[in-house]
Amino acid sequence: MSIIVAKDLDAGYGGPLLVNKAGFAVEKGERLALMGRNGCGKTTFLNVLRGRLEPLGGELNFQKGLKISSLEQEVPASLEGSIFDVILKGAGPAGEKLSEFLRLSASHEHTEEETQTLHSLTEEIDSAGGWKIQTQAEAAASKLELPLQSSFYSLSAGMKRKVLLARVLAGSPDLILLDEPTNHLDIDSIRKVEELLLSSQATLLFITHDRAFLRKLATRIFELDRGFLRSFECSYDEYLARKRQLLDAEQAHQKQFDKKLAEEEVWIRRGIQGRRTRNEGRVRELQKMREMRRERTSPEGSAKLNLQQAEASGMLVSDLKNVSFSYDGKTNIVTDFTAKFFRGDRIGIAGENGVGKSTLLKLILGELEPSSGRVRRGTNQKVAYFDQLHNKLDYDKTLVENVADGFMNINFGGTSRNAVGYLKDFLFPSYRAKSLVSALSGGERTRLLLAKLFAKPSNILVLDEPTNNLDIETIELLEEQLAQYQGTIFIVSHDRAFLNNVVTSTLVFEGGGKVREYVGGYDDYIREKLNAAKAVRPEKKPAKQQKKSSEKPRRLSYHEKKELEKLPEQIETLEEKLSGLHSDLADPDFYKSTPEQIAKSNTRLKDLEKQLEEKYDRWQTLEQIKEGKV
């Protein structure tokens, strides 16, 4: 049964149509994902369905009595009261009456007027069947672990997001519209939201950049591309394959069309024969082809993301031993954490919102001193930091002023580049370069921060929720660039697919400040946890078959202890020599030396790198013996 039917629907804001002659039907119980590039009109499309934007043309018909609930990207500023109040009021008039009833009934004593009000509210809630709203609101809040009596105003962005998700479910809507529902949520919360939405009877239409969420929920894909809406009745992965085939076919057709148009243009220029009465039909056809070529809308270009890399850091990035940290001296954010990170590592960090992921990053990078334990950092480190709140952007300055620090050119890889041209690589047209950052959308601010970040040479990248508000195509381009990056990467992200595609190991907060490292991405971590839970202890053999192990862990000899004590200093000396040699080799004047001197320096470089690698291997071996692992 169709709950929405549209025919020749047009929508936009006065410029080119963002939705052009769209025809579609939404069936009851479907879970539709709306796909498209940033700025293509996805939110505009949702606003038309919400009734906040009048269509510019066409027909849009809703099933009679259809109840629609909606989650927006931004948190409405008008919401106040307890979490329970905010959830209940999202269920419409019945929810508002229920909220007022619960507020009044919480008091032990009532005036005569209040008693009469309670009586009236009870009758109104009864007649509207509103009592089930309380049950549904409490169930959703329980699933999302929301403290119902806490103030909504004081919550973090992630907690507010969860409250708003519970709010859209409370009134048992027929259709739920969701705009980036996973923004600001930790991975555990996203999984709970997935379960809630899958168990709901409502029809879903959602916009998301989270590919794991998309794969889990979507039963059909709507794609908005250059104003035209296409429907793909398939999974997300099948949609990607079909989309590629469509683009290839479109390019082949346009190539054939352009060839035919060029031939006709040559014909018409030959002279008067093209204007004879017997050829008027061909002339009209040419005029029609010209008009079609003018109206053609080319696919939007892709961002050109290029990372500027600095000279390599030392082999060791950070060595943490029994590190604990507490802000108040009582509750540990991080407890007894030990790990070593080396150049080229790609580390993901996962955990609930507020658990201490940013604190752990600051400890690793030496920005915080541990309450106990020690942190030893490597040499020659240049850190570039992407923060999810975009605090490194000045909202009162233009795009050019932000990315080029007030100049018109930036130095990229030793070459001076015009800042406006550089911004085009990140899909900012020339006329936007002088716009204020405050006028940008969330996705555009993310792209601008990436542009600012990538313009600075670095050998350590710290990315805190870099995929928020980016379209999927740009996320995939970012993944490709990170795969080519020669430095070290630390990533905090709720995007499971992004973690799977980029990181080599994942640090997971497991409660009580305990952090454990798992090899691979997020799915590898989940797989290992499941395998551990399913593992069955081996049956004990009969006593007569058991042999008492006489083997004891090997201990360090006296000479090995002395060797281990000296190794950090030896490694640091080698890294300093390597750093100096790298600086010499980077100097253009160095290559004015004789070929023998250049060859000698290159040989010296290889020898030092080999010595350093051997020292690190020996250090790890002795540390394992010391810890009883050998």
C-alpha positions in Angstrom: 0.0 0.0 0.0 1.4 3.4 -1.0 1.5 6.0 1.8 3.0 8.7 -0.5 2.6 9.2 -4.2 4.3 12.0 -6.2 4.0 13.0 -9.9 6.2 15.5 -11.7 7.3 17.0 -8.4 9.5 20.1 -8.5 11.3 21.7 -5.6 14.0 24.3 -5.0 14.7 27.8 -3.7 14.5 29.9 -6.9 17.7 28.8 -8.6 18.1 25.6 -10.6 15.6 22.9 -9.5 17.0 20.6 -6.8 14.2 18.2 -7.5 13.0 18.1 -11.1 9.9 16.2 -12.3 10.2 13.5 -9.7 7.7 10.7 -9.7 7.7 8.1 -7.0 5.7 6.1 -4.5 6.6 5.1 -0.9 5.2 1.8 0.3 4.2 1.0 3.8 6.9 -0.7 5.8 9.8 0.2 3.4 13.2 1.4 4.7 14.4 3.9 2.1 17.8 5.5 2.0 18.1 8.8 0.1 21.5 9.1 -1.5 23.3 12.0 -3.2 26.2 14.4 -3.0 26.4 17.2 -0.4 24.3 20.1 -1.6 22.3 18.1 -4.2 19.0 18.7 -2.4 18.4 15.7 0.0 17.4 17.9 3.0 15.2 20.0 0.6 13.5 16.8 -0.5 12.8 15.9 3.2 11.5 19.4 3.9 8.9 19.0 1.2 7.8 15.7 2.7 7.7 17.4 6.2 5.5 20.1 4.8 8.0 22.9 5.5 8.6 23.7 1.9 5.9 24.0 -0.7 6.6 22.2 -4.0 7.2 24.5 -7.0 5.1 22.2 -9.2 3.6 18.7 -9.6 1.5 16.6 -7.3 2.3 15.2 -3.8 -0.4 13.1 -2.1 -0.3 11.5 1.3 -2.4 8.7 2.7 -5.2 10.1 4.8 -4.3 10.4 8.5 -0.6 9.6 7.9 1.4 10.4 11.0 4.9 11.7 10.2 7.7 12.1 12.7 11.1 13.7 11.8 14.7 13.9 13.0 16.7 16.9 11.8 20.5 17.3 11.6 20.5 20.2 14.0 19.1 20.1 17.6 16.1 22.5 17.8 16.9 25.4 20.1 13.4 25.5 21.6 13.5 22.2 23.4 13.7 22.4 27.2 12.7 20.4 30.3 13.5 16.9 31.4 14.5 14.1 28.9 11.1 12.5 29.5 9.3 15.8 28.8 11.1 16.3 25.5 10.4 12.7 24.4 6.7 12.9 25.3 6.1 16.2 23.6 7.3 14.8 20.4 4.2 12.6 20.3 1.9 15.5 19.5 -1.0 16.9 21.5 -1.6 13.6 23.3 2.1 13.5 24.4 1.9 17.1 25.6 -1.1 16.3 27.7 0.6 13.2 29.1 3.7 15.3 30.0 1.5 17.8 31.9 -0.4 15.0 33.6 2.8 13.4 34.9 4.1 16.8 36.1 1.0 17.6 38.1 0.5 14.0 39.5 4.1 14.0 40.8 3.0 16.4 43.5 1.6 14.9 46.8 -0.9 17.7 47.4 -3.2 19.3 44.8 -5.4 22.3 44.8 -9.0 22.0 43.7 -8.1 23.5 40.4 -5.2 21.1 39.9 -7.4 18.1 40.8 -10.0 19.2 38.2 -7.2 19.7 35.6 -5.9 16.1 36.3 -9.4 14.7 35.9 -9.8 16.5 32.5 -6.3 15.4 31.4 -7.1 11.8 32.3 -10.3 11.8 30.2 -8.5 13.5 27.2 -5.6 11.0 27.3 -8.1 8.1 27.6 -10.1 9.2 24.6 -6.9 9.8 22.5 -5.4 6.4 23.5 -2.4 8.3 24.9 -1.3 6.0 27.7 0.6 3.8 25.3 2.8 6.7 24.5 4.3 6.6 28.0 5.1 2.9 27.6 6.7 3.4 24.2 8.7 6.4 25.4 10.0 4.5 28.4 10.9 1.5 26.2 12.8 3.6 23.7 14.6 5.5 26.5 15.5 2.3 28.3 16.9 0.8 25.1 19.0 3.9 24.6 20.0 4.1 28.3 18.6 7.6 28.9 18.2 9.0 32.4 14.6 10.3 32.1 14.6 13.0 34.8 17.9 14.6 33.7 17.8 18.1 32.1 17.8 18.0 28.3 19.8 21.3 28.2 22.8 20.0 30.0 23.3 16.9 27.8 26.2 16.3 25.3 25.5 16.4 21.6 25.5 12.6 21.4 23.0 12.3 24.3 20.7 14.9 22.8 20.7 13.0 19.6 19.6 9.8 21.4 16.8 11.7 23.1 15.5 13.1 19.7 15.6 9.5 18.3 13.5 8.3 21.2 11.2 11.3 20.6 10.5 10.4 17.0 9.5 6.8 18.0 7.3 7.7 21.0 4.1 8.6 19.0 4.0 5.4 16.9 4.4 7.4 13.6 3.6 5.8 10.2 6.5 7.5 8.5 9.9 8.5 10.1 12.1 10.9 8.3 15.8 10.9 9.5 18.5 13.3 8.5 22.0 11.9 9.5 20.7 10.0 12.5 24.1 8.6 13.5 25.9 12.0 13.8 27.5 12.4 17.3 26.6 8.9 18.3 29.2 6.3 19.5 29.2 2.9 17.8 27.4 1.1 20.6 24.5 3.7 20.5 24.3 3.3 16.7 23.9 -0.4 17.0 21.0 0.1 19.5 19.4 2.7 17.2 19.6 0.1 14.4 17.8 -2.5 16.6 15.1 0.1 17.6 14.4 1.1 14.0 14.4 -2.5 12.7 11.9 -3.5 15.3 9.7 -0.4 14.5 6.6 -0.9 12.3 7.1 2.5 10.7 8.2 3.3 7.2 11.7 4.9 7.2 13.2 7.4 4.8 16.7 8.4 5.9 19.8 10.3 4.8 23.1 8.9 6.1 26.8 8.8 5.4 27.3 5.7 7.6 27.7 2.8 5.1 27.3 0.1 7.8 24.0 1.7 9.0 23.0 1.9 5.3 23.7 -1.8 4.6 21.9 -2.8 7.8 18.6 -0.9 7.2 18.0 0.0 3.6 15.6 -2.1 1.6 15.4 0.4 -1.3 17.6 3.3 -2.5 16.4 6.7 -3.7 19.2 8.6 -5.5 19.0 12.3 -6.1 21.4 13.2 -8.9 21.5 16.6 -10.7 17.8 17.1 -9.8 16.5 13.8 -11.0 15.3 11.1 -8.6 15.9 7.5 -9.4 14.7 4.4 -7.5 16.8 1.3 -7.0 15.0 -1.7 -5.5 18.1 -3.4 -4.2 20.7 -3.4 -1.5 23.3 -0.7 -1.1 26.1 -2.8 -2.6 23.9 -3.8 -5.6 23.1 -0.1 -6.0 26.8 0.8 -6.3 27.2 -1.8 -9.1 24.1 -0.6 -11.0 25.1 3.1 -10.5 28.5 2.4 -12.1 26.8 0.7 -15.1 24.4 3.7 -15.5 27.3 6.2 -15.5 29.2 4.2 -18.1 26.2 4.0 -20.3 25.5 7.8 -19.9 29.1 8.6 -20.8 28.9 6.3 -23.9 25.6 7.9 -25.0 27.0 11.5 -24.5 30.1 10.6 -26.5 28.0 9.3 -29.4 25.7 12.4 -29.2 28.6 14.8 -29.2 30.1 13.1 -32.3 26.8 13.4 -34.1 26.4 17.0 -33.1 29.9 17.8 -34.4 29.1 16.2 -37.7 25.9 18.2 -38.1 27.8 21.4 -37.2 30.2 20.7 -40.0 27.3 20.1 -42.4 25.5 23.3 -41.6 28.7 25.4 -42.1 29.2 24.1 -45.7 26.8 26.7 -47.0 23.5 27.4 -48.5 22.6 23.8 -49.1 21.9 23.4 -45.5 19.2 26.0 -45.7 17.3 24.6 -48.7 13.7 23.7 -48.2 14.4 20.0 -48.7 16.8 20.1 -45.7 14.7 22.2 -43.2 14.0 19.1 -41.2 17.7 18.4 -40.7 18.2 22.0 -39.7 15.4 21.8 -37.1 16.9 18.6 -35.7 20.3 20.3 -35.4 18.7 23.2 -33.4 17.0 20.7 -31.2 20.4 18.9 -30.6 22.0 22.2 -29.7 19.3 22.9 -27.1 19.7 19.4 -25.6 23.5 20.0 -25.3 23.0 23.3 -23.5 20.6 21.8 -21.1 22.8 18.8 -20.3 23.9 18.7 -16.6 27.2 17.1 -16.1 27.9 14.9 -13.1 29.3 17.0 -10.2 33.1 16.7 -10.0 34.9 14.7 -7.2 37.0 16.3 -4.6 40.8 16.1 -5.2 42.1 15.3 -1.8 45.9 15.4 -1.6 47.8 15.1 1.7 51.0 17.1 2.1 53.6 14.9 3.9 56.5 16.1 6.1 59.8 14.5 6.5 59.4 11.1 8.2 59.2 11.0 12.0 61.4 8.7 14.1 60.5 5.0 14.1 59.0 5.3 17.5 56.0 7.5 17.8 54.9 6.9 21.4 55.8 4.4 24.1 53.3 4.2 27.1 54.1 2.1 30.1 51.5 1.5 32.9 49.8 4.9 32.2 46.9 5.9 34.3 45.1 9.3 34.2 42.5 11.0 36.4 41.2 14.6 36.3 39.9 14.5 39.9 42.5 12.2 41.5 39.8 9.6 42.2 38.2 8.1 39.0 40.6 6.9 36.4 39.8 7.8 32.8 42.6 5.6 31.6 43.9 2.7 33.8 47.3 1.0 33.6 47.6 1.3 29.8 50.7 0.0 28.1 51.4 0.2 24.3 54.0 1.1 21.7 53.1 3.0 18.5 55.5 3.1 15.5 55.8 5.1 12.4 53.2 4.0 9.8 50.7 2.6 12.3 47.0 3.3 11.7 45.2 3.3 15.0 41.4 3.5 15.5 40.0 4.4 18.9 36.5 3.3 19.8 34.3 3.7 22.9 31.2 5.3 24.3 30.7 9.1 24.1 32.5 10.7 27.1 34.5 7.6 28.0 37.9 9.3 27.4 39.0 8.8 23.8 40.2 12.4 23.4 42.1 12.1 26.7 43.8 8.9 25.6 44.9 10.7 22.4 46.4 13.6 24.4 48.3 11.2 26.5 49.7 9.4 23.4 50.7 12.7 21.8 52.3 14.1 25.1 49.7 16.9 25.4 48.7 15.5 28.9 51.0 14.3 31.7 49.8 10.9 33.1 48.8 10.7 36.7 51.1 7.6 36.9 53.2 5.6 34.5 55.4 7.0 31.8 55.1 8.2 28.2 58.1 8.4 25.9 57.6 10.1 22.6 59.7 9.8 19.4 61.5 12.5 17.4 60.8 14.9 14.5 57.0 14.8 14.9 54.7 17.1 13.0 51.1 16.6 14.0 48.0 17.7 12.0 44.8 17.7 14.0 41.2 17.4 12.7 38.6 18.2 15.5 35.0 17.3 15.0 33.8 20.6 16.4 35.7 22.5 13.8 37.4 24.7 16.5 40.4 25.3 14.2 38.2 27.2 11.8 37.6 31.0 12.3 33.9 31.4 11.5 34.3 35.2 11.1 36.9 34.9 8.3 36.6 33.8 4.7 37.5 30.4 3.3 40.7 31.7 1.7 41.8 33.4 5.0 41.3 30.2 6.9 43.1 27.9 4.5 46.0 30.2 3.6 46.3 32.1 6.9 45.5 35.4 5.4 47.6 35.1 2.2 46.5 34.4 -1.3 48.9 31.5 -1.9 49.8 28.4 0.0 53.0 26.3 -0.2 52.1 22.8 -1.2 54.9 20.3 -1.7 57.5 23.1 -2.3 55.3 24.7 -5.0 53.3 27.9 -4.5 49.6 27.4 -5.3 46.8 30.0 -5.5 44.5 29.4 -2.5 41.3 29.9 -4.6 42.5 27.2 -7.1 43.4 24.9 -4.1 39.9 25.3 -2.7 38.4 24.1 -6.0 40.0 20.8 -5.3 37.7 20.6 -2.4 34.6 21.5 -4.5 34.5 25.2 -3.5 33.9 27.3 -6.7 35.8 30.6 -7.1 32.8 32.7 -6.1 32.6 30.9 -2.7 36.3 31.6 -1.8 35.5 35.0 -0.2 32.4 33.7 1.7 32.5 33.6 5.5 32.9 30.2 7.1 29.7 30.9 9.1 27.7 30.6 5.9 28.9 27.1 5.1 26.9 23.9 5.7 28.2 21.1 8.0 29.6 19.1 5.1 31.2 22.2 3.6 32.9 23.0 6.9 34.2 19.5 7.2 35.7 19.8 3.6 37.2 23.2 4.5 38.9 21.8 7.6 40.3 18.9 5.5 41.6 21.5 3.0 43.3 23.5 5.9 44.7 20.3 7.4 46.1 18.9 4.2 47.8 22.2 3.3 50.2 21.7 6.3 53.1 19.2 6.1 52.6 16.4 8.7 53.9 13.0 9.6 51.2 12.3 12.2 47.5 12.7 11.5 44.9 12.9 14.3 41.3 12.7 12.9 38.4 13.1 15.4 35.2 12.1 13.6 36.4 13.2 10.1 33.4 11.7 8.2 30.6 13.7 9.9 28.4 15.4 7.3 30.6 14.2 4.3 28.9 12.4 1.4 29.9 8.8 0.9 31.9 9.5 -2.3 34.1 12.1 -0.5 34.6 9.6 2.4 35.9 7.0 0.0 38.3 9.5 -1.6 39.6 10.3 1.9 40.1 6.6 2.6 42.2 6.3 -0.6 44.4 9.3 0.5 44.9 7.9 4.0 45.9 4.5 2.4 48.8 6.3 0.6 49.9 8.4 3.7 53.4 7.4 4.8 53.0 8.7 8.4 51.1 7.6 11.4 47.3 8.0 11.8 45.1 8.1 14.9 41.4 8.0 14.2 38.4 8.5 16.5 35.3 7.6 14.5 31.8 6.1 14.8 31.9 5.1 11.2 32.5 1.4 11.3 33.1 1.0 7.5 35.7 3.9 7.7 37.5 2.1 10.6 37.5 -1.2 8.7 38.9 0.3 5.6 41.7 2.4 7.2 43.0 1.2 10.5 45.4 -1.7 11.3 44.5 -2.0 14.9 41.7 -0.6 17.2 42.0 0.6 20.8 38.7 -0.1 22.6 37.6 1.2 26.0 36.2 -1.7 27.9 35.0 -0.1 31.2 36.8 1.2 34.3 39.4 3.0 32.2 40.7 -0.2 30.8 41.8 0.0 27.1 42.6 -3.0 25.0 44.2 -3.2 21.6 42.6 -5.4 18.9 44.3 -6.2 15.6 42.3 -4.9 12.6 39.2 -2.8 12.2 36.0 -2.6 14.1 34.5 -5.8 12.6 37.7 -7.7 13.5 37.2 -6.5 17.1 33.6 -7.6 17.2 34.6 -11.0 15.7 37.3 -11.5 18.3 34.9 -10.6 21.1 32.3 -13.1 19.8 34.8 -15.8 19.4 36.0 -15.2 23.0 32.4 -15.4 24.3 31.8 -18.7 22.4 35.0 -20.3 23.4 34.5 -23.4 25.5 37.1 -24.3 28.2 38.9 -27.5 27.2 38.0 -30.6 29.3 40.4 -31.5 32.0 42.3 -34.7 31.4 42.4 -37.4 34.1 44.8 -36.7 36.9 47.1 -39.6 35.9 47.5 -38.1 32.4 48.3 -34.6 33.6 51.9 -33.5 33.7 53.1 -30.8 35.9 54.8 -28.2 33.9 58.3 -27.7 35.0 58.9 -24.9 32.6 59.3 -21.4 34.1 59.2 -18.1 32.2 62.7 -17.1 31.0 64.2 -14.2 32.9 66.6 -11.6 31.7 70.3 -12.2 32.4 72.4 -9.5 34.1 73.9 -8.5 30.7 70.5 -8.4 29.0 69.2 -6.1 31.8 72.1 -3.7 31.2 71.5 -4.0 27.4 67.8 -3.1 27.9 68.6 -0.1 30.0 70.9 1.3 27.3 68.7 0.6 24.3 66.3 3.7 24.5 69.3 6.0 24.6 70.9 4.2 21.7 67.7 4.3 19.7 67.3 8.1 20.4 70.9 8.7 19.2 70.3 6.8 16.0 67.1 8.7 15.3 68.9 12.0 15.8 71.6 10.9 13.4 68.9 9.9 10.9 67.0 13.1 11.3 70.2 15.1 10.6 71.0 13.0 7.6 67.4 13.5 6.3 67.8 17.2 6.6 71.1 17.1 4.7 69.5 15.1 1.9 66.6 17.5 1.7 68.9 20.5 1.1 69.1 21.3 -2.6 72.8 22.3 -2.2 73.6 18.8 -1.1 73.3 17.6 -4.6 76.1 19.9 -5.7 78.4 17.5 -4.0 80.5 14.9 -5.9 78.7 11.7 -6.9 81.0 9.8 -4.4 79.9 11.9 -1.5 76.2 11.5 -2.5 76.6 7.7 -2.8 78.4 7.6 0.6 75.5 9.5 2.3 72.9 7.3 0.8 74.8 4.2 2.0 75.1 5.8 5.4 71.3 6.4 5.4 70.6 2.7 4.7 73.1 1.5 7.4 71.5 3.8 10.0 68.0 2.6 9.1 69.1 -1.0 9.4 70.8 -0.4 12.7 67.6 1.3 14.1 65.4 -1.5 12.9 67.7 -4.1 14.6 67.7 -2.0 17.9 63.9 -1.9 17.9 63.6 -5.6 17.3 66.0 -6.3 20.1 64.2 -3.9 22.4 60.8 -5.6 21.8 62.4 -9.0 22.4 63.9 -8.1 25.7 60.7 -6.3 26.8 58.8 -9.5 26.1 61.3 -11.6 28.1 61.0 -9.1 30.9 57.2 -9.3 31.0 57.3 -13.2 31.0 55.9 -13.6 27.5 58.8 -15.7 26.2 
